Amino acid sequence: MSSTFVQRDRLLEHVKKASGNGSSWRNRMPRQNAIRQLKDRILDDRVTQLALKFIRRYEDSHLKDVWVDSMDDQRRMTMLGREVVNFGSDSLLGLDWHPKVQQAIKDALPVWGTHNGTSRAFTSVALCEEAERKLAKWLGVEATLIFPSVTLANMGLLPGIARKNDLLVVDRTSHETLHEASKVAAAEGATIRELNPCCPDELRSILKREDYEYCVLAVDGVYSMSGGVPPLKELNDVVREFGGIMYCDDAHGTAVVGPKGRGACYEALGTLDEVLMIGSLSKAFSCLGAFVTCDLELQEFLKFCSSTFTFGGPVPPPYLAGVCAVCDLIETPEYDETVGRLRSRMDQLMTGLRSIDVKMAGGVGAVASITVGDIEKTFLAGKFMFDRGFYVQSATYPAVPIMSGILRIQVNANHSEQAIDELLNAFADLKTEYNLPAA
Ligand SMILES: Cc1ncc(COP(=O)(O)O)c(C=O)c1O
């Protein structure tokens, strides 16, 4: 989800002002069952009412919150009673089905059990240190620190590094969790500014204008919805000019973009020595968790600066074994072949989409998006693709700006060439049927 949730907050404030304050709501409510009262309170929000209206109205076409009945190693899955090819999986390299990754997870189970049962502030299993070391070696940094998810890394780290009297600039189009984390940082005294548009000149003017002791720029490496990439090198140059640091959520670049999959941030800067790069272990790694790059001294500081590290649980040991197996794999020619296959499937898709002449974005990592338009049209376009045997994600407001609904495609290394060809045929028909905007 993207920063348009921030717009949603503003909309909510506006709606609340227009409909009176909380006490008038309290006065209106008779004493009832507590859950009923809570539900009524949630329903009192007009944005929620609008969302529910759409959910009900497009029940047969929105394709959200759906149960999957089965899946296989070719990205086929059955849902809603039919078999489709899944173009919505984050497991970008198909490693969820890799025998070595599966075996590593299985082997760790009888040794470590399912969970180490405590916050890492107290103890961590040796496997975690091994995984952090392997990740650091792969990325050419001194150390890494693992979190249970990118969300928890962002929510813990950003308020930990952007403190009272500091300035935290957040790219408006970046991931929702960076915006949520900035609210916590703001509550603890940091000044938050949105970067919009995400360009070096705009960043420079914010950094010149504001008053602060230290500054942090938070951006995505690859935008999760559109698949686009911000100008990371230029942004980093500007933030360094002002003595600050770039914090790059590279969840969608991890293990798929740049040399040896070191990510979009590494590709732009050629090193991760002077940034904080947050990688995902739940997407191309097909395991669970996230990490931040650092050196050993900073690793120690980040542990006690990040509340989610101190007060939350860890990645379960079997998944850490899976992470180690993926790190080992990255060093082999098999990884190069796998990522090469992903690249070639992605190029096949992008070339095909260009020839169909649809308005699209992405392609650097494994995400591409096609602009459709309003919410109804976007849901129906997603359903059209589903009926043709392809699950692509229809993303509408608030995940993307209003009236800019997209179909989001994630290509995986285990998609066949034939599946991509057939997907392109379906897109060509969709373009005609739904009069999709041209490039
Ligand atoms: C850029 C970005 N950041 C954070 C997240 C959240 O990651 P996690 O599921 O590990 O919390 C995602 C997931 O889609 C993402 O794309």
The ligand as an SDF file (V2000), in Angstrom:
LIG
                    3D

 16 16  0  0  0  0  0  0  0  0999 V2000
    8.2880   -1.4700    0.1840 C   0  0  0  0  0  0  0  0  0  0  0  0
    7.6570   -2.3400    1.2160 C   0  0  0  0  0  0  0  0  0  0  0  0
    7.8980   -2.0920    2.5060 N   0  0  0  0  0  0  0  0  0  0  0  0
    7.3570   -2.8480    3.4740 C   0  0  0  0  0  0  0  0  0  0  0  0
    6.5160   -3.9040    3.1920 C   0  0  0  0  0  0  0  0  0  0  0  0
    5.9350   -4.7390    4.3100 C   0  0  0  0  0  0  0  0  0  0  0  0
    6.7150   -5.8600    4.4260 O   0  0  0  0  0  0  0  0  0  0  0  0
    6.4330   -6.9780    5.5230 P   0  0  0  0  0  0  0  0  0  0  0  0
    5.3400   -7.8260    4.9710 O   0  0  0  0  0  0  0  0  0  0  0  0
    7.7350   -7.7060    5.6610 O   0  0  0  0  0  0  0  0  0  0  0  0
    6.0450   -6.2700    6.7740 O   0  0  0  0  0  0  0  0  0  0  0  0
    6.2380   -4.2100    1.8620 C   0  0  0  0  0  0  0  0  0  0  0  0
    5.3400   -5.3560    1.5540 C   0  0  0  0  0  0  0  0  0  0  0  0
    4.6570   -5.4610    0.6240 O   0  0  0  0  0  0  0  0  0  0  0  0
    6.8090   -3.4090    0.8550 C   0  0  0  0  0  0  0  0  0  0  0  0
    6.5490   -3.6520   -0.4330 O   0  0  0  0  0  0  0  0  0  0  0  0
  1  2  1  0
  2  3  1  0
  2 15  2  0
  3  4  2  0
  4  5  1  0
  5  6  1  0
  5 12  2  0
  6  7  1  0
  7  8  1  0
  8  9  2  0
  8 10  1  0
  8 11  1  0
 12 13  1  0
 12 15  1  0
 13 14  2  0
 15 16  1  0
M  END
$$$$
